[in-house]
């Protein structure tokens, strides 16, 4: 089985809209053996109500997460811990699967020796990205894309560093590489990264980025 791990919150009133868009794409997937694990940081019950609406058509595991509210790394970590599938597909709330065969292709790439895999992606503006691992990726040069292109084997999975916001993805890729080697790469575009004004990465202070770069360099350089 494959688990789709989704960290959720209100997203400036867009959270339900984005998540429901994902759910409807899940219903069209050719691969059916999956669960949807939602770790919810929302203050209200709107995400919970949406999950209840789809409970008869999707295998949804809903968890109200009141710890470290506002910390996206903590929220995705909570989702990862609650996954029971042998493969975990990370998918952020505002992103979505591009093809009806996306889950099938991701699951099939996990042969016995594959521990982590990344896929091609594009943005809602149409810009495409083929992932490649770069040795300086943890310095902020993201040659892979967001964690929504990532899938990992669910065997003592690594967790995201909860001290990070802007560099939480590239630092995680660095630790995956140090632990397991290069990722399996699917050049095929299977995920869409949504561009919108409320994205966390577009609203981070320059000083926060500088502090995170120094933090990561102390750990890995």
C-alpha positions in Angstrom: 0.0 0.0 0.0 1.0 3.6 -0.6 0.3 6.4 1.9 -0.2 10.0 0.8 1.0 12.3 3.6 -0.6 15.7 3.5 0.0 18.5 6.1 -2.9 20.9 6.2 -4.0 24.2 7.7 -6.4 27.0 6.8 -4.1 28.5 4.0 -5.7 31.9 4.2 -9.1 30.4 3.5 -8.0 28.3 0.6 -7.2 25.1 2.5 -10.5 23.3 1.8 -10.6 24.3 -1.8 -7.0 23.1 -2.5 -7.5 19.8 -0.5 -10.8 19.0 -2.2 -9.1 19.5 -5.6 -6.5 16.9 -4.5 -9.2 14.5 -3.4 -11.0 14.6 -6.7 -7.8 13.8 -8.5 -7.1 10.9 -6.1 -10.5 9.4 -7.1 -9.3 9.3 -10.8 -6.0 7.5 -10.0 -5.4 4.2 -11.8 -3.6 2.9 -8.7 -6.2 2.2 -6.0 -4.2 0.7 -3.1 -3.5 3.9 -1.1 -4.5 5.8 2.0 -4.7 9.6 2.5 -3.1 10.7 5.8 -4.1 14.2 6.7 -2.4 15.9 9.6 -4.4 19.1 10.3 -3.0 22.2 12.0 -6.2 24.2 11.4 -7.9 26.1 14.2 -11.3 25.4 12.7 -13.1 22.2 11.7 -13.4 22.8 7.9 -10.7 20.3 6.9 -12.1 17.7 9.2 -15.6 18.2 7.7 -14.1 17.8 4.2 -12.4 14.6 5.1 -15.7 13.3 6.5 -17.4 14.2 3.2 -15.0 11.9 1.3 -14.8 9.1 3.9 -16.9 6.7 1.8 -14.9 7.2 -1.4 -11.3 7.6 -0.1 -9.4 5.8 2.6 -8.7 8.9 4.7 -6.9 8.9 8.0 -7.6 12.3 9.7 -5.5 13.5 12.6 -6.0 16.8 14.4 -2.5 18.0 15.2 -2.4 20.7 17.9 1.3 20.4 18.6 3.7 23.0 17.1 0.9 24.6 15.2 2.3 26.7 12.3 5.4 24.6 11.9 5.1 22.9 8.5 8.0 20.5 9.2 6.3 19.4 12.4 3.0 18.9 10.6 4.4 16.8 7.8 6.4 14.8 10.3 3.2 14.0 12.2 1.6 12.8 8.9 4.7 10.6 8.2 4.5 9.0 11.6 0.9 8.1 11.0 1.4 6.4 7.6 1.0 2.6 7.4 1.8 2.1 3.7 5.1 0.6 2.6 5.7 3.7 0.5 5.0 7.3 1.7 4.2 9.9 -1.0 4.6 13.5 0.4 2.1 16.0 -1.0 1.7 19.5 0.2 -1.9 20.8 0.4 -1.6 23.4 -2.4 0.1 21.0 -4.9 -1.6 18.1 -6.8 -0.9 15.1 -8.9 -0.6 15.8 -12.6 -1.7 12.5 -14.2 -4.2 9.8 -13.4 -1.2 7.4 -13.5 0.9 9.4 -11.1 0.6 7.1 -8.1 0.9 4.0 -10.2 4.2 5.2 -11.7 5.6 6.3 -8.3 4.7 3.0 -6.6 6.1 0.9 -9.4 9.5 2.7 -9.3 10.1 1.3 -5.8 12.0 -1.9 -6.6 13.6 -3.6 -3.6 16.7 -1.4 -3.7 15.0 2.0 -4.0 14.6 4.0 -0.7 13.7 7.4 -2.0 12.4 8.7 -5.4 11.7 12.1 -6.9 9.6 12.9 -10.0 9.4 15.6 -12.6 7.1 18.5 -11.9 5.7 21.7 -13.3 4.2 24.8 -11.8 0.7 26.1 -12.5 2.4 28.7 -14.7 3.7 25.9 -16.9 7.4 25.9 -16.0 8.7 22.3 -16.0 11.5 20.8 -13.8 13.3 17.6 -14.2 14.9 16.7 -10.8 18.6 16.2 -10.4 20.6 15.9 -7.2 23.3 18.6 -6.7 26.0 18.3 -4.1 25.4 21.8 -2.9 21.6 21.4 -2.7 21.6 22.1 1.1 23.0 25.6 0.4 19.6 26.5 -1.0 20.2 25.5 -4.7 17.1 23.3 -5.1 17.5 21.2 -8.2 14.8 18.8 -7.1 11.7 21.0 -6.3 9.3 20.9 -3.4 8.7 17.8 -1.2 5.6 17.2 -3.2 7.8 15.4 -5.8 9.2 13.1 -3.1 8.3 9.6 -2.1 10.2 7.5 0.5 10.1 3.9 1.7 8.4 3.6 5.1 11.1 1.9 7.0 12.4 4.0 9.8 11.8 7.1 7.6 13.8 10.2 8.2 11.9 13.2 9.5 12.2 16.9 8.5 14.2 19.2 10.6 11.6 21.3 12.6 14.1 24.2 13.0 13.7 24.9 9.3 11.1 26.6 7.1 12.7 27.8 3.9 15.4 25.1 3.7 13.4 22.2 5.1 13.2 20.5 1.8 16.8 20.8 0.6 18.3 19.9 4.0 16.1 16.8 4.1 17.3 15.8 0.6 20.9 16.2 1.8 20.2 13.8 4.7 18.5 11.3 2.5 21.5 11.4 0.2 24.0 11.0 3.0 22.0 8.1 4.4 20.8 6.2 1.3 22.7 7.6 -1.7 21.2 9.1 -4.8 17.4 9.1 -5.4 15.6 7.1 -8.0 14.6 9.8 -10.6 11.4 9.7 -12.6 11.8 12.3 -15.4 8.1 12.1 -16.1 6.1 15.1 -14.9 3.8 13.7 -12.2 3.2 16.6 -9.8 2.1 20.2 -10.2 3.3 22.8 -7.8 0.7 25.5 -7.3 2.0 29.1 -7.4 -0.1 31.5 -5.4 0.4 34.6 -3.2 0.0 32.7 0.1 2.9 30.3 -0.4 5.1 30.0 2.7 8.2 30.2 0.6 7.2 33.5 -1.0 6.7 35.2 2.4 9.9 34.4 4.3 12.1 37.2 5.6 15.6 37.5 4.2 17.0 37.4 7.7 15.3 34.0 8.3 16.8 32.6 5.1 20.3 33.8 6.2 19.9 32.2 9.7 18.8 29.0 8.1 21.7 28.9 5.7 24.1 29.3 8.6 22.3 26.6 10.6 22.5 24.1 7.7 26.1 24.8 6.9 27.1 24.2 10.5 25.4 20.8 10.3 26.6 19.6 6.9 29.7 21.5 5.9 
